[in-house]
Amino acid sequence: MEIKIQKAKTLKEKPDFNNLGFGKYFTDHMFLMDYSAEQGWHDARIVPFGNISVHPASTVFHYGAEIFEGLKAYKTADGYQMFRPYENAKRFNNSAERLCLPQVSEDDFVQAIVQLINLDYSWIPDMEGASLYIRPFMYGNDETLGVHAVHNATFAVILSPVGSYYAEGLNPVKITIESDDVRAVRGGTGYAKCGGNYAASMRAGQRAAEKGFSQVLWLDGVERKYIEEVGAMNVMFKIGGEIVTPKLTGSVLPGITRKSCIEILKDWGYTVNERLLSVDELISSTENGKLEEAWGTGTAAVVSPIGHLCYKDKDHIVSGNKIGELTQRLYDELTGIQWGRKPDTRGWCYKVKI
């Protein structure tokens, strides 16, 4: 893929890398590429970061024709590395297929990111806990109000230096189990990474935040009894020595960090059960002492310990509201591989020399 590069004439002043927060600052450039049914993908370019002009009738506005991904780049001694970017490319295309958006070559997906980061390399933080967040996304921009599969689209990538996703850092978070609203259903778009799923979670998330909770833990949309995922993460539990995580039934996002945790845990000799887990079983396990640890997994937070579960206004403390031993070990293993402090024996890191 040939990428035209237009460099910014004036570079931005960089923020304090010790006080980044999440998704507040953006680098000097962005990647754009257009699609039409007649030409396919064309006009791949890197341009100065700025607003995008979109027709008011574009399908993204009226019918939610969009998808996105999230991954990170970590500074190394001679460049940077990304964690399993081809897994993101595969999931991106799975999402595109579900939303009737065009597929992007996995190699082009990664190449676009690499060339953009190479240009904005100085934006990668080099301190502990910080990284460069990568947000690829695609949106339909047919200039018509007719409802149909997308014929015109734009693929884009933006970059943002980030610190910890949660203000609490690695401290245990408070989660409430939602019993009214539904995030997704089987046969819907739950397994795709699209904005509609997140929009559907906003109301419950706002209610939870007003009560002091960090996230919502969702139940399935049909029987309202099976644990699915947290708003921004997949979820795992250590129950009676075994690891239980909700089965991918089509309404749960197939997380890359989730997949990596499962592979690591199996390597460590743990039994990992991907199955239906009812909320009644989960709450019962907290009451009879079988629930030893609970944690969320995702690109943004990596591993996030859960110390407090609330269901139907009743509070349940997990692991003494402290980070569990296995949760800490998983966090150390994953971040060690991602930041290059531990050997990448599984070939997960995509390394780029500068």
N, C-alpha and C positions, 0 to 999 in steps of 0.2 A: 504494500500500500504506500503510495506516494503522498506525503503530508506537506502541504505548503505552510511555511512559518512566517507570521507577521509579528515581529517583536514589539512590545510596548515601548513607546518613546520615553515615558516616565515611569520609573519603578516605585512601588509603594514603600512606605516606611513599615518595617516589620514590627509586629506586636511583641510584647514581652513574652518570650517563650516559657517563662516560669508561671505565667498567669493567663493561660489560653482559654480555659473552659472548653466547650465543645461546639464546633461549627459556627463560630462567630467571625472568623477572619478567612480571607480567601487570597490565593496567590495572584501573581501578575498576569497569568494567561489561562486560557481554557481551550479545549479541543471541541471542534464541531465537524459533523459530517452529515450530508443530506442523502435522503433516499426518495426515489420515485419509482413507481411500478414500471415505467418505461426505461429508465436508466440504471436502476439498481442503486447501490451505494456510490456516491461520487462527491467530489469537492471536499476531500479531507483536509482540514486546516487547523492550525493553532493560531489563535488571535488574542489580542489583549482582553483580559477579563472585563466583562461589561454586560449591560442589559441585552436581552435577545428580543428582536422584533417578531411578533407572532400575530397572525390575522385573527380578528375577533371571533370568527366563526370556526376556528381550528378545533378539531375533534378532541384535543386534549382538554379544552375548557368545558365542553358540553357533554362528553361521554367518557371522560376519565381514561383516555387512551394513552397511558404512560406506565413506565416501569423504571426501576432503579436498582443499583447495587451499592455495596459499601465494603471497602477493604482499606488496608493501611500500608504505608511504606515506612520502614525503619532505617535510620541512618546506621551505617557500618563503618569500619575503619577505612575502606577504599571505595565507598559508594553507598548503596542502599539495597534493601531486599523487601520483597512483598511476600505475604503469606498465602500460598495456594491460589494465585490469581486465576488460574484456568478453571478452578472450581466455581469462582464467581462468574466467569464467562459462560460456563455451562448453565448455571442457574439463571443468568440473564436471558439466555435463549429459551429456556423453559418458560420463563415469565412472558417473553415475547410471543411465544406460540399460543399461550393461553389468552393473551390480550389481542391477538390477531395483528401483531406488529412484526416488522421484518426481522429476520435473524441477522446477527453480526458474526462474521468469522471469528473464532476464538483467538486466532493469531492476531487479527486486526484489533480486537478488543484490547489485548495485552500491549500490542505495539503502540496504540494510541496513548495509553497510560504511560508507558515508558518514555516516549518522546516528550510528553508534557512534563513529566517529573524531571527529566534531564534538563529541560529549560528552566524549571523553577526549583532546582535542587537545593538552593540555599534556604528554602522555606522549610526543609525537613528539620524539626527540632532534634537536638543532640543530647537532651537531658533525660533522666530516668522518668518513665511513665508517659512521655510525650511522643507523638508520631505525626505523620502526614496522612490525614484521612482522604480517601479517594472516593469520589461520588460519580460513577458513570450513570447516565440516565438516558431514556429515549421517550419521545413524545410524538404522537400523531399530529400532523398539521394540515390535513385536508381542509381546504377553504370552502366547506359546504356544511350545511346542517343535516344532510342526509345521514341516516344510521347505516353504516356498512363497515367492512374491514378496511383498515388503513391503506391508502395508496401513496401517501407522502408522509415522511417522518424525518426527524432529526435525532442523531445520536450525539451526545455531549459528555464531556468529562470536566469536572471542576475539582480543585484541591483545597484542603483546609488544614492548617496545622492545629492539632488538638491536644488537650491534656486529658484528664480523667473524665469519663462520661458522667459519672455521678459525683456530686459535690462531696458525698461521704467518702469517696475514694474506695478502698477495699473493705470498708466497714460494712457489716450486715445491713441490708435494706429491709424496709417494711413493705409487705405486699398484701393487698386485699383481693379476695377471690370474688369475682363478679358473678352475680346470679341473675341479673336482669338483662342487660345488653348482651348482644352477640357480636363477635368480631367477624367470623366467617363460618361457612358450612361446607360439608363435603360436596364436591361437584361445582363449587364456586371458585373463587380466586385465592383461597387461603394459602395455597402452596406457592403462589406467585408473589414476587416482591413488587407490589404496586401500591400507589397512594391510597386507593379506595379502602384497602384493609386498615390502613392507619387512620384514615378519616373516620372509619366506623368505630375506632377505639377511643376517639377523642373525648366523647361525653363522659364515659365511665372513668377515663383517665383524669379528667378535670375534677369529677366528684371525689376520686380517690386522693388527689393532691390536696383538696380542701380539707381532708381529714388527716393529712400528714403522711400519706403513703407514697412510696416512690413509684410503684407500678401496679398494674392490674394483672391478676392471673385469670386467664379466660377458661371457661368451660365450653364444651362442644355445643354447637348451635341447634342440635336436634333434640337430644335427651336432656341437655343441661346438667349433665352429671359427670362427664369425663374431663379430666384436666387436659388442657391443650398447650398453651404457651403463655409467657408473659408478654406484655405489650411490645417490648423491644428485644426480647430474648427468647430462646428456647429454655426449657427448665429440666432439671434433674434432681433426683432424690436418692439418698442412701437410706434404705429401709431394711432393717434386720441384716445388715452386712452386704446386701445386694444393691446394685444401681438400677433404678427404675426411671425411665424417661418416656413421655408419651409417644405412641406409635405414629408414624407419618401416614395419616389416613387421607390426605388430600386437603385438609383444612389447616395444617400446621406447616410453617415455613421450614424447608429442609436446610437447617443452618450449617454453615461450613465449620464454625467453631464447635457446634454440637457433634458433627461427624468426627472432628479431630479428637474431641474429648472421648468419644466412644472408642476410637481406635487406641488411644493412649491407655484408657482404663482396662481394655482387654489385654493389652501388652503387659500391664501390671498384674494381671491375674484375676481381675474382678469379673463377676458375672454381671452383664449388662442386659436388662430386660427392656426391650422396646415393645410396650404393650399399652392397652387401655388401662388407665388408672382413675378410678372414680374418686370424686371429692370426698365421699364418705369414707373410703379406705384411707385416703390421705389424712383426714382429720382424726380418724381412729388411731392411725399410727403415731400421731403426735400425742394423743391422750394415753396410749399404752406404752409409750417410750421407745417404740420401734423406729421412729423417724430420727435418724442420727444427724443428717445434714441435708441441706437443700441449697441449690445454687442455680443461677441463670447463666446462660452461655450466649455470647454474641460478639460480633466484630468490635462494636463500640466499647463495651465494658470488659470484654474477654471472658472473665469469670466473675460473677457477682454473688457473694454469699447472701442467703436469705435468712434473717434471724427472727422474723416476726410474720406470722400468717394470720389474717383476720377473715373469718367466714361467718356470715349472718350475725355480725356485730360481736362475735366472740373471738378473743385473742388467743393465739397459740404461739408460744416461744419455741424456736428451733435452735438446738445446739447451744443453749444458754445465751442466745443472742450474741454469740461470738463466732468468728470464722472457724469452720471445722478443719480438722487436720487434712482430710482428703481434698477439700475445696482449696485450701492453701497450696497443697502439693500440685494440684492441677494448674492453678494460676501460675505458680513458679515455673512449671514445666513449659506451658504454652508461651508465656512471656519470655522465658529464657531462650526458646527456639526463635521466637519472632525478633527479639533484639540481638540475637547472635551470641548470647552468653552461654548457651548450651548447644551441643552438636546436633545438627539436623540429620539424624540417622534415617529419616523416612523420605527425604528429598522433597520436603514441603515448601521450602523457601526458594523464591525466584530472585536470583542475585544479579545486580547490575553494577558494573564498575564505572566510575566517573573519572 
